Amino acid sequence: MLDSIIQNLFNALQWGSFYSLIALGYTLVYGVLRLINFAHGDIFMVGAYIAYFIAIFLFKGSLSLSGGLTLALVIPLTMILTAMFGVTLERIAYRPLRRKGANRLYVVITALMCGLILENGNLAFLGASRKSFPELIDKVVYNFGMISMTNLKIGVIISSIIVYFILNAIISKTKIGMAMRAISYDKFAIPLMGIPIDTIIVFTFILGSSLAGLAGILFAMSYPILDPFMGAIIGWKAFIAAVVGGIGDIKGAFVGGFLLGIVEILVVAVFPSTFRDLIAFSILLIILVIKPTGLFGVAKSTKI
Amino acid sequence: MKKSYISVILFVVLSFICSSIAFAADDTIKIGFNIPLTGEIPKVGEESKFAGQMLMNEVNAKGGVDVGGKKYKLEFIYEDNESKAESAVAVSLKLIERDQVLAIVGPNSSKQAIPAGQVANDNKTPMISPWSTNPDTTKDRPWVFRAAFIDPFQGPIAVDFAIKTFKAQKAAVLYALSNDYSKNLAEIFQADFNKKKGAGAVVAFESYGDKDQDFSAQLTKIVAAKPDIIFLPNNYNEVALIVKQAHDLGWKGPFMGADAWGNSELMTLCGDDCKGHYFTTHYAAAGAKGETKEFIDKYQKLYGYQPADVAALTWDAINVVLAGIQNAGKLTGNVRKDREAIRNGISAIKEVKGITGNMKFDEQGDPIKCAVVVKINDAGEFEFAESVCP
């Protein structure tokens, strides 16, 4: 029994890592822009596909590098390309609306549409058949009594924790992080202080999208079957995780992601799996009813 | 000027009408195909279409079908149902009313075959689904037939095979809650296994939701229950993920699957993890003999890849229709009468030799035929292991 609980907690940490990484992207953009970027789950999907094409090109192509070297190149390249993709999206879809002073609601609808465009564009250009991500590193299964872990799962959990601390340092220790916090505090006064608001927003999208890209790589390695709609559901759930944690707060997103992972997995461990989403989301609903701002959210103050 | 335009248009329209009358009355047999050429499972539609083209070219090259001393050429009309239930209904109506086909082959998935079967039955047009295994497709519909066996037959075969080959005393099932095919088959397996090995022999019966990718919690539960076999009546893309994750959690035992595994994409997605496992299906491509091998070789030569079960079943479905036409004795040229004659002809079939096995039809229009269990061998081919006949 104890074995099974520890095994499930371990499963939950791995699954929660993906929610956390995606939820961080939601919360960053929301903190700075007060915009719920519903296309974020699909940016994650784009990240996974970018990782796939780079991995195929380096690993299976004429270069045929070793798996480890490929991975070392795939991670930075995918993060850079996904960040560029996110910035392009902001440039094309969100900035024009912001310039025209459109209500935030319209920008949210635009984000939803961008998500659908990405999904269906992928379906149209790459076809309905699923892509199989190559195995870059040899999987090793460690057994401790009844508990099994793989090197990949441990890697996923450690990466997401490291990423959180780096992000936290950027936001609380650097000048640009201070500017991000300042914008979330008062976006009308900040430009008057000589802070280039557009640059800060672009930087925010770079951070959020590169995290989605990293999540895409790790996800593609753990669940090596890619399809155009893979980002939709996990994106929505990560958004819920961000809200439960207190949207706008990066600690909240990080904890909320793991919380959702743990709730989902433990519900299955205890109850029949048929009731998973029913019970899991009822628990989250109760949390929100008790604390509508989320676990770490504050009613109205600086977000991020 | 104007007048000449009008006369040209008139001429074109008239010639169209004449030609369509000529088609209906003359010596062709029109059969419609209601298949998914786009959408979720385009490969399934493509294989059906290729099997149709191959058969038509072969028959027409020999001068056509001989019905009552007269030679008829075959004409096949391929319509795309986009793998959607509502489009399948529209396509059926189009084939029945506009194209005036004598019979319809398809749709392939039960999701589309069940509503399309209603349309065909209401409009008194014979329809035969090559691939649908859900009992509802043909149930209480005298005009609807199928070429595949049904799930209540397939489930117990998997049970028997698991008990015999793996000496299974305990089994676990993981199925997709939102997929009728998977849920239905899982329940049949559970009921049958419990019947044969005592209540509670299915030690874990777990489900997952639409588009789930992580199955670790369910699999942890399953592995902890220590079954002798895990039954996975799921689509091939989910199978690939489940099998890999089960191995990550330390599962080393066998898996058993159903006919939805039998797709050429399974091995590209699943790789080495799926090798050595078994599933029940309609035919085995590797190690096939006789006419089945002939069909596979011809198909592979023409289209460059090995045909999956759906191509073979489409081939058989068309042959069933042709046998029904032979049984009808003669064609009058009156579409209504001919459709009825063909329906009666199909239900009167004593036995048709098919490449997926010989078949005859019961009163529901379901074939009585054998199923095979195949093993995924080390080369990644689906190799014949056992054949089970009713």
HADDOCK unambig.tbl for C-alpha pairs under 7 A between the chains (distance, minus, plus):
assign (segid A and resid 8 and name CA) (segid B and resid 217 and name CA) 6.24 0.50 0.50
assign (segid A and resid 11 and name CA) (segid B and resid 216 and name CA) 6.26 0.50 0.50
assign (segid A and resid 128 and name CA) (segid B and resid 40 and name CA) 6.07 0.50 0.50
assign (segid A and resid 132 and name CA) (segid B and resid 268 and name CA) 6.88 0.50 0.50
assign (segid A and resid 132 and name CA) (segid B and resid 269 and name CA) 5.18 0.50 0.50
assign (segid A and resid 141 and name CA) (segid B and resid 248 and name CA) 6.40 0.50 0.50
assign (segid A and resid 148 and name CA) (segid B and resid 249 and name CA) 5.39 0.50 0.50
assign (segid A and resid 148 and name CA) (segid B and resid 250 and name CA) 6.07 0.50 0.50
assign (segid A and resid 150 and name CA) (segid B and resid 248 and name CA) 6.50 0.50 0.50
assign (segid A and resid 223 and name CA) (segid B and resid 213 and name CA) 6.83 0.50 0.50
assign (segid A and resid 223 and name CA) (segid B and resid 241 and name CA) 6.47 0.50 0.50
assign (segid A and resid 225 and name CA) (segid B and resid 269 and name CA) 6.74 0.50 0.50
assign (segid A and resid 265 and name CA) (segid B and resid 217 and name CA) 5.36 0.50 0.50
assign (segid A and resid 268 and name CA) (segid B and resid 217 and name CA) 6.04 0.50 0.50
assign (segid A and resid 268 and name CA) (segid B and resid 218 and name CA) 6.50 0.50 0.50
assign (segid A and resid 269 and name CA) (segid B and resid 217 and name CA) 6.03 0.50 0.50
assign (segid A and resid 269 and name CA) (segid B and resid 221 and name CA) 6.48 0.50 0.50
assign (segid A and resid 272 and name CA) (segid B and resid 206 and name CA) 6.95 0.50 0.50
assign (segid A and resid 273 and name CA) (segid B and resid 206 and name CA) 5.68 0.50 0.50
assign (segid A and resid 273 and name CA) (segid B and resid 207 and name CA) 5.55 0.50 0.50
assign (segid A and resid 273 and name CA) (segid B and resid 208 and name CA) 6.63 0.50 0.50
assign (segid A and resid 273 and name CA) (segid B and resid 218 and name CA) 6.95 0.50 0.50
assign (segid A and resid 274 and name CA) (segid B and resid 207 and name CA) 5.70 0.50 0.50
assign (segid A and resid 274 and name CA) (segid B and resid 208 and name CA) 6.76 0.50 0.50
